[in-house]
Amino acid sequence: MSRNVFDNPSFFSKYMELRKDYNHNDLLEHPGMCSLLPALKGKSVIDLGCGYGSYAHEFLDRGASSYLGIDSSENMIRRAMEDNGGEGIEYLRLNLDDLSSLSGSFDLAYSSLVFHYIEDFDRLLKNINRLLNPGGILLFSQMHPFVTASPSYNGYFEGDYFAFTSYPEEGRREGRWFKEKVVSYHRRLSSIINSISNNGFFIERILEPVPSDDAIRELPSLEKDLVRPTFLIVRARKDYS
Ligand SMILES: C[S@@+](CC[C@H](N)C(=O)[O-])C[C@H]1O[C@@H](n2cnc3c(N)ncnc32)[C@H](O)[C@@H]1O
């Protein structure tokens, strides 16, 4: 895999700045994810593409017995260990493409805004399925396929209009974020759903979060999410029948 863009120092510091202010993650994506969390008391959690571990303590506060965050970015894992470590929390630098090398078993596989960076979605899902206990839950968010579709996709809310083309044509997209090239992978909604059910999961819920009036007051640019969704959230259960 090419170098993780989050290991570019200027990209990383701009991303961390973005996460300090009111943002789409806190006001739209994270509340959506939380609304679909299973009961966590005594459960083991793996966070796939954990970033700087921003949710590690929240999982333990909600009753999880352990949390393992994995991410391929050196910067992210270093920051996670410095700022969000503690008892019951572990971090590992690992590329999700190499998840087959990981052993262990988990009750919840959680992943926030990472899967659109992964080329081989079927392989990823197979590996996650293997790591889950019977009845375990996969809860993930990604950029919505309506966002990832256009080859000119920058995905990051500039301008007054959204480009929307090339939806059927799946595969690699090169966008720009903080002036850096960011590679992501477009898959149609139907392909995402079919991959999940083909790889041993029952889909329980799908969510395309819509901003509340309060959230729009906090961050007016969220109004654009009344035109089209930014995020896709899926909750699926490991099929052990
Ligand atoms: C938008 S950030 C989200 C971070 C975190 N999930 C959060 O919500 O705070 C995307 C993360 O995915 C990680 N990532 C991207 N591709 C990856 C890969 N192939 N394997 C592991 N992590 C990856 C990046 O390093 C980055 O930390």
PDBQT file of the ligand as one rigid body, heavy atoms in Angstrom, charges set to zero:
ROOT
HETATM    1  C1  LIG A 301     -11.037   9.827   8.741  1.00  0.00    +0.000 C 
HETATM    2  S1  LIG A 301      -9.899   9.009   9.799  1.00  0.00    +0.000 S 
HETATM    3  C2  LIG A 301     -10.988   8.316  11.022  1.00  0.00    +0.000 C 
HETATM    4  C3  LIG A 301     -10.278   7.957  12.298  1.00  0.00    +0.000 C 
HETATM    5  C4  LIG A 301     -11.165   7.401  13.415  1.00  0.00    +0.000 C 
HETATM    6  N1  LIG A 301     -11.891   6.230  12.990  1.00  0.00    +0.000 N 
HETATM    7  C5  LIG A 301     -12.106   8.446  13.923  1.00  0.00    +0.000 C 
HETATM    8  O1  LIG A 301     -13.290   8.405  13.570  1.00  0.00    +0.000 OA
HETATM    9  O2  LIG A 301     -11.666   9.330  14.700  1.00  0.00    +0.000 OA
HETATM   10  C6  LIG A 301      -9.448   7.598   8.824  1.00  0.00    +0.000 C 
HETATM   11  C7  LIG A 301      -8.452   6.698   9.509  1.00  0.00    +0.000 C 
HETATM   12  O3  LIG A 301      -8.309   5.520   8.719  1.00  0.00    +0.000 OA
HETATM   13  C8  LIG A 301      -6.970   5.114   8.783  1.00  0.00    +0.000 C 
HETATM   14  N2  LIG A 301      -6.711   4.231   7.639  1.00  0.00    +0.000 N 
HETATM   15  C9  LIG A 301      -6.831   4.518   6.316  1.00  0.00    +0.000 A 
HETATM   16  N3  LIG A 301      -6.512   3.448   5.566  1.00  0.00    +0.000 NA
HETATM   17  C10 LIG A 301      -6.182   2.453   6.434  1.00  0.00    +0.000 A 
HETATM   18  C11 LIG A 301      -5.763   1.106   6.267  1.00  0.00    +0.000 A 
HETATM   19  N4  LIG A 301      -5.634   0.560   5.051  1.00  0.00    +0.000 N 
HETATM   20  N5  LIG A 301      -5.511   0.385   7.380  1.00  0.00    +0.000 NA
HETATM   21  C12 LIG A 301      -5.647   0.920   8.624  1.00  0.00    +0.000 A 
HETATM   22  N6  LIG A 301      -6.044   2.193   8.838  1.00  0.00    +0.000 NA
HETATM   23  C13 LIG A 301      -6.308   2.954   7.758  1.00  0.00    +0.000 A 
HETATM   24  C14 LIG A 301      -6.198   6.411   8.750  1.00  0.00    +0.000 C 
HETATM   25  O4  LIG A 301      -4.875   6.254   9.189  1.00  0.00    +0.000 OA
HETATM   26  C15 LIG A 301      -7.057   7.275   9.652  1.00  0.00    +0.000 C 
HETATM   27  O5  LIG A 301      -6.643   7.170  10.998  1.00  0.00    +0.000 OA
ENDROOT
TORSDOF 0
